[in-house]
Amino acid sequence: MLILLEIIDVNNQKRCFSWWFARLELAFDVMNAIQSTGARLISAELIDDDQRIQLPIQAFDGDDIPYSTKIQQLEREWQQLLSLSINE
């Protein structure tokens, strides 16, 4: 998947970047890290399998907790819930 980013850097300069990522959570970690430097995300677009998706830049707040950690925790919770039996 390809991520296209447009940012305003700490010197108030507009910058455009593109990266190829194999894992979505790693791309989210990078976007969050950029935001934590004082740069400001203007736009983020995900391109994968001929589909383009605008990502909500307000979701990337520069938090210290990596998205990969959050997503892995959510995945563990889903797996735990899916392993429970349903009593009818």
DSSP file with accessible surface (Angstrom, degrees, kcal/mol):
  #  RESIDUE AA STRUCTURE BP1 BP2  ACC     N-H-->O    O-->H-N    N-H-->O    O-->H-N    TCO  KAPPA ALPHA  PHI   PSI    X-CA   Y-CA   Z-CA
    1    1 A M              0   0   29      0, 0.0    20,-2.7     0, 0.0     2,-0.4   0.000 360.0 360.0 360.0 150.2    0.0    0.0    0.0
    2    2 A L  E     -AB  20  47A  49     45,-2.9    45,-3.1    18,-0.2     2,-0.5  -0.922 360.0-158.3-114.1 136.7    1.1    3.5   -0.7
    3    3 A I  E     -AB  19  46A   1     16,-2.8    16,-2.0    -2,-0.4     2,-0.5  -0.967   3.6-162.6-114.9 127.3    0.6    6.5    1.6
    4    4 A L  E     -AB  18  45A  49     41,-2.8    41,-2.4    -2,-0.5     2,-0.4  -0.953  14.1-173.3-108.0 125.6    0.6   10.0    0.3
    5    5 A L  E     -AB  17  44A   5     12,-3.0    12,-2.7    -2,-0.5     2,-0.4  -0.944  17.4-168.3-122.7 142.9    1.1   12.8    2.8
    6    6 A E  E     +AB  16  43A  44     37,-2.4    36,-3.4    -2,-0.4    37,-1.8  -1.000  24.4 167.9-124.7 128.2    1.0   16.5    2.7
    7    7 A I  E     -AB  15  41A   9      8,-2.9     8,-2.7    -2,-0.4     2,-0.5  -0.888  39.1-130.7-134.6 164.1    2.3   18.4    5.7
    8    8 A I  E     -AB  14  40A  26     32,-2.4    32,-2.8    -2,-0.3     6,-0.2  -0.993  38.4-144.8-110.0 118.7    3.4   21.8    7.0
    9    9 A D    >   -     0   0   25      4,-2.9     3,-2.1    -2,-0.5    29,-0.0  -0.135  30.9 -89.7 -80.1-179.8    6.8   21.3    8.6
   10   10 A V  T 3  S+     0   0   97      1,-0.3    -1,-0.1     2,-0.1    29,-0.0   0.685 128.3  57.1 -66.2 -16.6    8.2   23.1   11.7
   11   11 A N  T 3  S-     0   0  118      2,-0.1    -1,-0.3     0, 0.0     3,-0.1   0.188 120.9-109.1 -96.0  13.9    9.6   25.8    9.4
   12   12 A N  S <  S+     0   0  121     -3,-2.1     2,-0.4     1,-0.2    -2,-0.1   0.780  74.0 140.8  63.6  30.5    6.1   26.4    8.0
   13   13 A Q        -     0   0  102     -4,-0.0    -4,-2.9     2,-0.0     2,-0.3  -0.866  54.4-122.2-103.4 137.3    7.0   24.9    4.6
   14   14 A K  E     -A    8   0A 130     -2,-0.4     2,-0.3    -6,-0.2    -6,-0.2  -0.616  35.4-177.4 -78.3 131.9    4.6   22.7    2.7
   15   15 A R  E     -A    7   0A 111     -8,-2.7    -8,-2.9    -2,-0.3     2,-0.4  -0.977  15.8-155.7-131.9 145.6    6.0   19.2    2.1
   16   16 A C  E     +A    6   0A  96     -2,-0.3     2,-0.3   -10,-0.2   -10,-0.2  -0.977  17.6 175.8-122.4 136.2    4.7   16.2    0.2
   17   17 A F  E     -A    5   0A  83    -12,-2.7   -12,-3.0    -2,-0.4     2,-0.3  -0.949  14.0-165.3-134.6 155.3    5.8   12.6    0.9
   18   18 A S  E     +A    4   0A  73     -2,-0.3     2,-0.3   -14,-0.2   -14,-0.2  -0.994  10.4 179.9-140.5 140.9    4.9    9.1   -0.3
   19   19 A W  E     -A    3   0A  92    -16,-2.0   -16,-2.8    -2,-0.3     2,-0.6  -0.994  24.5-134.8-138.0 147.5    5.9    5.8    1.3
   20   20 A W  E     -A    2   0A 188     -2,-0.3     2,-0.4   -18,-0.2   -18,-0.2  -0.897  30.2-176.6-100.1 123.7    5.2    2.2    0.5
   21   21 A F        -     0   0   17    -20,-2.7     3,-0.1    -2,-0.6    -2,-0.0  -0.963  27.8-161.7-123.1 141.9    4.2    0.2    3.6
   22   22 A A  S    S+     0   0   91     -2,-0.4     2,-0.4     1,-0.2    -1,-0.1   0.743  85.7  45.9 -86.6 -27.4    3.5   -3.5    3.9
   23   23 A R     >  -     0   0  115      1,-0.1     4,-1.5   -22,-0.1     3,-0.4  -0.969  69.6-148.3-123.8 130.4    1.6   -3.0    7.2
   24   24 A L  H  > S+     0   0   57     -2,-0.4     4,-2.4     1,-0.2     5,-0.2   0.890  98.1  57.9 -61.7 -40.8   -1.1   -0.3    7.8
   25   25 A E  H  > S+     0   0   45      1,-0.2     4,-2.1     2,-0.2    43,-0.4   0.855 103.4  53.6 -64.3 -30.5   -0.3    0.1   11.5
   26   26 A L  H  > S+     0   0   75     -3,-0.4     4,-2.2     2,-0.2    -1,-0.2   0.921 107.5  50.8 -67.5 -40.4    3.3    1.0   10.6
   27   27 A A  H  X S+     0   0    0     -4,-1.5     4,-2.4     1,-0.2    -2,-0.2   0.922 110.0  50.2 -61.5 -41.9    2.1    3.7    8.3
   28   28 A F  H  X S+     0   0   33     -4,-2.4     4,-2.4     1,-0.2    -1,-0.2   0.892 108.0  53.3 -63.4 -39.4   -0.1    5.0   11.1
   29   29 A D  H  X S+     0   0   30     -4,-2.1     4,-2.4     2,-0.2    -1,-0.2   0.913 109.1  49.0 -60.9 -41.8    2.9    5.0   13.5
   30   30 A V  H  X S+     0   0   39     -4,-2.2     4,-2.5     2,-0.2    -2,-0.2   0.929 111.0  49.1 -64.9 -44.3    4.9    7.1   11.0
   31   31 A M  H  X S+     0   0    1     -4,-2.4     4,-2.0     1,-0.2    -2,-0.2   0.912 112.5  48.2 -62.8 -39.9    2.1    9.6   10.5
   32   32 A N  H  X S+     0   0    5     -4,-2.4     4,-2.0     1,-0.2    -1,-0.2   0.902 110.2  52.1 -66.6 -39.0    1.7    9.9   14.3
   33   33 A A  H  X S+     0   0   50     -4,-2.4     4,-0.8     2,-0.2    -2,-0.2   0.900 107.8  51.9 -64.7 -39.8    5.5   10.4   14.7
   34   34 A I  H ><>S+     0   0   25     -4,-2.5     3,-1.1     1,-0.2     5,-1.0   0.943 109.7  49.5 -60.2 -45.6    5.5   13.2   12.1
   35   35 A Q  H ><5S+     0   0   46     -4,-2.0     3,-1.4     1,-0.3    -1,-0.2   0.874 105.1  58.5 -62.1 -35.3    2.7   14.9   14.0
   36   36 A S  H 3<5S+     0   0   71     -4,-2.0    -1,-0.3     1,-0.3    -2,-0.2   0.685  94.6  65.9 -71.7 -15.8    4.7   14.6   17.3
   37   37 A T  T <<5S-     0   0   94     -3,-1.1    -1,-0.3    -4,-0.8    -2,-0.2   0.551 123.0 -99.3 -80.3  -8.2    7.6   16.5   15.8
   38   38 A G  T < 5S+     0   0   56     -3,-1.4    -3,-0.1     1,-0.4    -2,-0.1   0.308  85.8 127.4 103.2  -8.7    5.6   19.7   15.6
   39   39 A A      < -     0   0    8     -5,-1.0     2,-0.5   -28,-0.0    -1,-0.4  -0.394  54.8-132.2 -72.3 162.5    4.8   19.2   11.9
   40   40 A R  E     -B    8   0A 140    -32,-2.8   -32,-2.4    -3,-0.1     2,-0.3  -0.975   8.3-132.0-125.2 123.8    1.1   19.4   10.9
   41   41 A L  E     +B    7   0A   6     -2,-0.5   -34,-0.3   -34,-0.2     3,-0.1  -0.567  23.8 176.5 -70.8 131.4   -0.6   16.9    8.7
   42   42 A I  E     -     0   0A  66    -36,-3.4     2,-0.3     1,-0.4   -35,-0.2   0.770  67.8  -6.4-100.3 -43.2   -2.7   18.5    5.9
   43   43 A S  E     -B    6   0A  35    -37,-1.8   -37,-2.4    14,-0.1    -1,-0.4  -0.993  53.8-167.9-153.0 152.7   -3.8   15.4    4.1
   44   44 A A  E     -B    5   0A   0     11,-0.5    11,-3.1    -2,-0.3     2,-0.4  -0.981   9.8-175.0-143.8 127.9   -3.2   11.7    4.1
   45   45 A E  E     -BC   4  54A  33    -41,-2.4   -41,-2.8    -2,-0.4     2,-0.5  -0.990  12.5-151.5-129.9 134.4   -4.3    9.3    1.4
   46   46 A L  E     -BC   3  53A  16      7,-3.1     7,-2.7    -2,-0.4     2,-0.5  -0.892   9.4-168.3-103.3 128.9   -4.0    5.5    1.3
   47   47 A I  E     +BC   2  52A  34    -45,-3.1   -45,-2.9    -2,-0.5     2,-0.3  -0.985  21.1 151.2-119.6 121.4   -3.8    3.8   -2.1
   48   48 A D  E >   - C   0  51A  64      3,-2.4     3,-1.5    -2,-0.5    -2,-0.0  -0.961  65.8  -7.4-152.9 129.8   -4.2    0.0   -2.1
   49   49 A D  T 3  S-     0   0  133     -2,-0.3     3,-0.1     1,-0.3    -1,-0.1   0.912 128.2 -53.2  49.8  50.2   -5.5   -2.3   -4.8
   50   50 A D  T 3  S+     0   0  170      1,-0.2     2,-0.4    -3,-0.0    -1,-0.3   0.693 114.8 117.6  61.7  19.4   -6.6    0.5   -7.1
   51   51 A Q  E <   -C   48   0A 129     -3,-1.5    -3,-2.4     2,-0.0     2,-0.5  -0.955  50.3-155.3-116.9 140.2   -8.6    2.1   -4.3
   52   52 A R  E     -C   47   0A 154     -2,-0.4     2,-0.4    -5,-0.2    -5,-0.2  -0.961  11.8-176.9-115.5 130.6   -7.9    5.6   -2.8
   53   53 A I  E     -C   46   0A  83     -7,-2.7    -7,-3.1    -2,-0.5     2,-0.5  -0.992  22.2-137.7-130.5 125.1   -9.0    6.4    0.7
   54   54 A Q  E     -C   45   0A 119     -2,-0.4    -9,-0.2    -9,-0.2    -2,-0.0  -0.700  25.7-142.5 -77.3 126.0   -8.6    9.8    2.4
   55   55 A L        -     0   0   23    -11,-3.1     2,-1.0    -2,-0.5   -11,-0.5  -0.688  20.1-109.1 -91.1 144.6   -7.5    9.2    6.0
   56   56 A P    >   -     0   0   69      0, 0.0     3,-1.9     0, 0.0     4,-0.3  -0.598  27.9-163.8 -75.2 105.2   -8.8   11.3    8.8
   57   57 A I  G >  S+     0   0   44     -2,-1.0     3,-1.7     1,-0.3   -16,-0.1   0.778  82.5  70.2 -65.5 -23.3   -5.8   13.4    9.8
   58   58 A Q  G 3  S+     0   0  154      1,-0.3    -1,-0.3    -3,-0.1    -3,-0.0   0.707  86.2  69.3 -67.4 -14.6   -7.3   14.5   13.1
   59   59 A A  G <  S+     0   0   41     -3,-1.9     2,-0.9     1,-0.1    -1,-0.3   0.696  85.9  74.3 -74.1 -16.2   -6.8   10.8   14.3
   60   60 A F    <   +     0   0    6     -3,-1.7   -19,-0.2    -4,-0.3    -1,-0.1  -0.816  53.6 157.2-104.0  98.8   -3.1   11.4   14.3
   61   61 A D        -     0   0  104     -2,-0.9    -1,-0.1   -25,-0.0   -29,-0.1   0.334  61.8-104.5-107.9   5.5   -2.4   13.5   17.4
   62   62 A G        +     0   0   14      1,-0.2    -2,-0.1     3,-0.1   -30,-0.1   0.645  58.4 171.3  80.7  14.7    1.3   12.8   18.1
   63   63 A D        -     0   0   66      1,-0.1    -1,-0.2     2,-0.1   -27,-0.1  -0.207  39.5-127.9 -57.3 147.3    0.4   10.5   21.0
   64   64 A D  S    S+     0   0  152      2,-0.1    -1,-0.1   -28,-0.0   -31,-0.0   0.712  87.0  88.6 -72.1 -22.2    3.3    8.5   22.5
   65   65 A I  S    S-     0   0   84      1,-0.1    -2,-0.1     2,-0.0    -3,-0.1  -0.691  84.1-124.6 -82.2 119.0    1.5    5.2   22.2
   66   66 A P     >  -     0   0   55      0, 0.0     4,-1.7     0, 0.0     3,-0.3  -0.291   8.6-129.0 -62.6 145.2    2.2    3.7   18.8
   67   67 A Y  H  > S+     0   0   37      1,-0.2     4,-3.1   -42,-0.2     5,-0.3   0.849 108.8  63.1 -61.4 -33.8   -0.8    2.7   16.7
   68   68 A S  H  > S+     0   0   18    -43,-0.4     4,-2.4     1,-0.2    -1,-0.2   0.912 103.6  48.1 -60.1 -38.2    0.7   -0.7   16.2
   69   69 A T  H  > S+     0   0   64     -3,-0.3     4,-2.2     2,-0.2    -1,-0.2   0.930 113.2  47.5 -66.1 -43.6    0.4   -1.3   20.0
   70   70 A K  H  X S+     0   0   71     -4,-1.7     4,-2.3     2,-0.2    -2,-0.2   0.916 113.5  47.2 -63.9 -43.2   -3.2   -0.1   20.0
   71   71 A I  H  X S+     0   0   54     -4,-3.1     4,-2.7     2,-0.2    -1,-0.2   0.902 111.1  51.2 -68.2 -39.5   -4.2   -2.2   17.0
   72   72 A Q  H  X S+     0   0   79     -4,-2.4     4,-2.3    -5,-0.3    -1,-0.2   0.913 110.3  49.9 -63.6 -39.7   -2.5   -5.3   18.5
   73   73 A Q  H  X S+     0   0   80     -4,-2.2     4,-2.2     2,-0.2    -2,-0.2   0.929 111.4  48.4 -63.9 -43.9   -4.4   -4.8   21.8
   74   74 A L  H  X S+     0   0   75     -4,-2.3     4,-2.5     1,-0.2    -2,-0.2   0.914 109.9  52.4 -62.6 -40.9   -7.7   -4.4   19.9
   75   75 A E  H  X S+     0   0   92     -4,-2.7     4,-2.6     1,-0.2    -1,-0.2   0.916 108.4  50.5 -62.4 -41.9   -6.9   -7.6   17.9
   76   76 A R  H  X S+     0   0  123     -4,-2.3     4,-2.4     1,-0.2    -1,-0.2   0.913 110.4  50.0 -62.3 -40.6   -6.2   -9.5   21.2
   77   77 A E  H  X S+     0   0   86     -4,-2.2     4,-2.5     2,-0.2    -2,-0.2   0.914 110.9  49.0 -64.8 -42.0   -9.6   -8.3   22.5
   78   78 A W  H  X S+     0   0  150     -4,-2.5     4,-2.9     2,-0.2     5,-0.2   0.933 111.4  49.4 -61.1 -46.2  -11.4   -9.4   19.3
   79   79 A Q  H  X S+     0   0  107     -4,-2.6     4,-1.4     1,-0.2    -2,-0.2   0.902 111.0  49.9 -61.8 -39.9   -9.7  -12.8   19.5
   80   80 A Q  H  X S+     0   0  128     -4,-2.4     4,-0.6     2,-0.2     3,-0.3   0.935 113.2  45.7 -64.8 -43.6  -10.7  -13.2   23.1
   81   81 A L  H >< S+     0   0  113     -4,-2.5     3,-1.0     1,-0.2    -2,-0.2   0.895 111.3  52.4 -66.6 -38.5  -14.3  -12.3   22.4
   82   82 A L  H 3< S+     0   0  149     -4,-2.9    -1,-0.2     1,-0.2    -2,-0.2   0.768 104.0  57.8 -69.6 -23.1  -14.5  -14.5   19.3
   83   83 A S  H 3< S+     0   0   91     -4,-1.4    -1,-0.2    -3,-0.3     2,-0.2   0.620  85.2 100.6 -82.6 -12.2  -13.2  -17.5   21.4
   84   84 A L  S << S-     0   0  107     -3,-1.0     2,-0.2    -4,-0.6    -3,-0.0  -0.504  74.8-125.1 -73.0 141.5  -16.1  -17.2   23.9
   85   85 A S        -     0   0   98     -2,-0.2     2,-0.6     1,-0.0    -1,-0.1  -0.583  16.8-129.9 -85.4 150.0  -19.0  -19.6   23.4
   86   86 A I        -     0   0  145     -2,-0.2     2,-0.7     2,-0.0    -1,-0.0  -0.879  14.4-149.2-101.8 120.0  -22.5  -18.3   23.0
   87   87 A N              0   0  147     -2,-0.6    -2,-0.0     1,-0.0     0, 0.0  -0.791 360.0 360.0 -90.0 118.6  -25.0  -19.9   25.3
   88   88 A E              0   0  229     -2,-0.7    -2,-0.0     0, 0.0    -1,-0.0  -0.727 360.0 360.0 -99.3 360.0  -28.4  -19.9   23.6
